[in-house]
Amino acid sequence: MNSGAILGFTIRACDELEADVVKAVMVIEVVGKSTTQVINKLRGIPQLEKLHTTNGAWDLVTDIRASSLSEFDQVLREVRIIDGVLNSETSILLSSV
């Protein structure tokens, strides 16, 4: 029966199962009025799990999830070469407390 009551579902795995995954948060500063253009490019990078607009010195915040440090490094390069990205800062998430 398709009543539309369930719109979706997900599972949450124990963090221990994701020991080899590199997770990070990146903040991005955008040049002028190029935010929409930058967002469209960022949406094409599959390792960027979530993307948020924000206020203050940084314009965007994204959650990164990569399978290795090499893949993580590649994601950082991809983001930094996007036209309209002026600056970025990334923090790797080491452990949940």
C-alpha positions as CSV (number, residue, x, y, z in Angstrom):
1,M,0.0,0.0,0.0
2,N,1.4,3.4,-1.0
3,S,-0.2,5.8,1.5
4,G,2.8,8.2,1.4
5,A,3.1,8.1,5.2
6,I,6.8,7.0,5.0
7,L,8.8,9.5,3.0
8,G,12.2,7.8,3.6
9,F,14.4,6.1,6.2
10,T,18.0,5.7,7.1
11,I,20.3,3.8,9.4
12,R,22.9,5.0,11.8
13,A,26.0,2.9,12.1
14,C,28.3,2.8,15.1
15,D,31.3,5.1,14.6
16,E,33.6,2.1,15.1
17,L,32.4,0.7,11.8
18,E,33.7,3.9,10.0
19,A,37.2,3.8,11.4
20,D,38.8,4.3,8.0
21,V,36.6,7.1,6.9
22,V,38.1,10.7,6.9
23,K,35.4,13.2,8.1
24,A,35.9,16.9,8.1
25,V,34.2,20.3,8.1
26,M,35.2,22.9,5.6
27,V,34.2,26.6,5.7
28,I,34.4,28.5,2.4
29,E,34.6,32.2,1.6
30,V,33.0,33.2,-1.8
31,V,33.9,36.1,-4.0
32,G,31.2,38.7,-4.5
33,K,27.9,37.4,-5.8
34,S,29.2,34.1,-7.1
35,T,27.6,32.0,-4.3
36,T,25.0,30.3,-6.5
37,Q,27.6,29.4,-9.1
38,V,29.9,28.0,-6.3
39,I,27.1,26.0,-4.7
40,N,26.2,24.4,-8.1
41,K,29.8,23.3,-8.5
42,L,30.1,22.0,-4.9
43,R,26.9,19.9,-5.4
44,G,28.8,18.0,-8.1
45,I,31.4,16.7,-5.6
46,P,30.0,13.5,-4.0
47,Q,32.3,13.6,-0.9
48,L,30.6,16.8,0.2
49,E,27.7,15.3,2.2
50,K,26.0,18.5,3.4
51,L,26.2,22.1,2.3
52,H,25.0,25.0,4.3
53,T,24.9,28.8,3.8
54,T,26.0,30.8,6.9
55,N,26.8,34.3,8.0
56,G,30.0,36.0,9.2
57,A,33.4,35.7,7.6
58,W,32.6,32.4,5.9
59,D,29.8,32.0,3.3
60,L,29.4,28.2,3.2
61,V,30.0,25.2,5.5
62,T,30.2,21.7,4.2
63,D,30.7,18.2,5.7
64,I,33.3,16.1,3.9
65,R,33.4,12.3,4.0
66,A,36.3,10.6,2.1
67,S,37.4,7.0,2.1
68,S,41.1,7.9,2.4
69,L,43.5,10.8,3.0
70,S,44.4,10.7,-0.7
71,E,40.7,11.1,-1.7
72,F,40.3,13.8,1.0
73,D,43.3,15.7,-0.4
74,Q,41.7,15.5,-3.9
75,V,38.4,16.9,-2.6
76,L,40.3,19.9,-1.0
77,R,41.9,20.6,-4.4
78,E,38.7,20.3,-6.3
79,V,37.0,22.8,-4.0
80,R,39.9,25.3,-4.0
81,I,40.0,25.5,-7.9
82,I,36.3,26.4,-8.2
83,D,35.9,29.9,-9.7
84,G,34.5,32.1,-7.0
85,V,36.1,30.3,-4.0
86,L,38.3,32.9,-2.4
87,N,39.4,31.1,0.7
88,S,38.7,27.9,2.7
89,E,39.6,26.3,6.0
90,T,39.2,22.7,6.9
91,S,39.2,20.8,10.1
92,I,39.4,17.0,10.2
93,L,37.1,15.4,12.8
94,L,39.2,13.2,15.0
95,S,36.7,11.6,17.4
96,S,33.2,12.0,18.7
97,V,32.9,12.9,22.4
